[in-house]
Amino acid sequence: MSRLRRTLLVAGITVAASTLIPPAPASADSVLEHAHALFQSNDRHVSMDVDVTRQDGSTTIDVEWSDHECAETDGAYVCDHVFRNSHGVPVQDFTFSLAGTTVSAQLPYQEIRRHCRTVEEQETCTEEYGNGETTIEVTWTPNHEPEHSERVDESGRTVLTDRVVTALSGTAHGLGHGGPSSVGWLTRIQTVDPTA
């Protein structure tokens, strides 16, 4: 794993509490459950970000997946990139617990294929657009004890936050994902109205 990727991964773990935890639910006496997955590969150029959120009885998933290959070809440096993104897709099969969480969904996606060719520091790129569908399955397995915090927001509501760092495994786009370079977070946020 490159020094840059390792630095970013460590930084991601460090700032998880402030940047990857969603804001507290807007309504009083409500619960938000959120699962985040950052998949990185040591031996491939594949990465995948997954966010599953359940609030007010509704569950949605966002997924950003990418892959690329680069090589010297006929005196040029050629890179082929693939991006597949899905946002706000409804989910039925989501089992959330700070002791372990799973999600499974049929995932429609929009695809961009970018072909770039660099010759003597001059780069030219072309793009093709399409769409498709894949099945995604992800499992979050905690490897630490959950952390608990409490605070009172500007409206006087008590906000109870529980979160835990996890290992990951999963499949999507015909590939297995996981391994030591991948990391996940599970977060449960409960707001309690001061009049409750």
N, C-alpha and C positions, 0 to 999 in steps of 0.2 A: 504494500500500500504506500502511495507517495506521501512525502512529508506534508504536502498541502492538504491532502485528503485526511490524513491522520489528525492534523491540527484542526481542521474544520469539524471532524467528528467529535473530538474532545471538547471543542468549544460548544458544539451543539448540546452535549450532555450537561455542560456547566450552566448554560442559559435556559435549559428546558423549563424551569419553573416560571420564567418571565416571558418567554417568547413563544413557547409551544403549547401553553395552557390557555384555553379559550377564556374569554371574559365570563364573569358570573352571569347566570341567567337573569333576564330582565324582569321577570315576574316574581312576586314573592312566593315563598313556600314551594319552590320548584327545584328540580334536580337536573343537572346537565352531566352526561357521561360522554367522554371523549377518548378515543384511541388513536394514537399517532404512530406511524411506522416509517422509519428511514432505512431503506434497503440499499446497501452498497455491496459491490462484488470485488473480491481480491483478484480474480482471474479473468473477469470480463469487464466490459465497459458499460454494463447495464446498471441502472439505478431506478428506484421506484419510491415515491413518497405517497403515503396513504393516510387519509384522515377520515375517521368515522365519528359522527356526532349524533347523539340521541337527546332530544329535548322536546318536552310537551307532546310526547307520544309519537314523534316523527324522527326517523333515522335516515341519514343520507351519508353517502361516501364520495370523497374526492380522491382521484388518483392521477398522478403525473409519472409517466414511465418514459425512459429514454435509453437509447443504445447508439453506439457509434463505432465505426472501424476506420482506421486511417493507414495509408501505406504509400510508399514511393512507387509511382507507375509512369514509365516512359518520360522520365525527367520532371515529373510533376508530383506534388504532394496532394493526394486525393483522400477526402474524408466523406463518408456516407453516414448521415445522422437519421435516426428515426425517433419521433416524438409521438406519444399516444396519451391523450389527456381526457379525463372524465370529471365532470363537476356536478354536484348536486343530484347524484343518482339515488333514488329511493332504495332502501335496503329492508328486507324482511327478516333475514337470518343473521341476527347480531346478538350474541350472548356476552353480556358485559359483567365482569367481576374483577376486583383488584387482585384476586387470586389467580386469574387467568381469563383470557377473552378470545373469542373467535368471531370471524365474520365470513360470510360466503355470499356472493352475488353474481348475477349476470351483468356484465359491465359493457355498455356501449361506449365507444370512444371516437374521438376525432384524431386523425393521423396527419402528420407532416413528415415527408421524406425530403431531406435536404442533401444535395450533392454539391460538394465544393472542391474546386481544383485550384491549386496555387502553383504558379510558375514565376520564378524570379520576384517573389514577394508581392505578386499581383494575384489576388483571389477573385474567382468568379463562382457564383453559386446559383443553382436552380432549385425550385421547390415543386413538389407534387402533393396534392391534398386528397384525402380520402376518409373513410370511416369504417368501422368494424365492430366486432363484439367479442368479448372474451369472458371466461369465468375466473373470478379472483377468489382465493381463499387465504386468509391470514390468521395465524395463531400468535398471541402475545403470552409469553411465559415469564412471570416476574423472577428476577434474580436478586432482588433486594426487598427489605421490609418497606411497606408503604410509609410515606411521610404525611403528617397531618398538620394543618394550620387553620387558625381561625382569625377572622377580622370583622370589623363592622364597617359597612360601606357608608356612602354619603347620605343614604336614605334611612340609616339606622338599622338596616337589616344585618343579621349575622350571616357571614359567608363561611361555610365549612368546606375546606378543600383537602382531599386525599389524593395522593399521586404515588406512582411507583414506576421505576425503570424496569424494562423487560428485555428478554431475548426475543427473537423473531423467527418464524418460519412461514413460508407461503408459496403460492403458485399463481402465476398470471401470464398471459400471452405465451403459453406453452412452455414456460421456464419455471424452474424452482428458484426461490429466493430465500436468503437467510445467511447465516454464518456469523463469525465474530466481528465483522465490520458493520453489521447491521444492528440497529438499536431502536427500541420502542418506548412509549410512555403511555400509561393509563391514568386518567384523571376523572375524579368524581367531584362535582361542585354542587353543594346544597345551600340554598338561601332560605333563611327563616325570617318571617315577618316579625317585627318587634311586638306586634299585638297578639302573636300566636301563643 
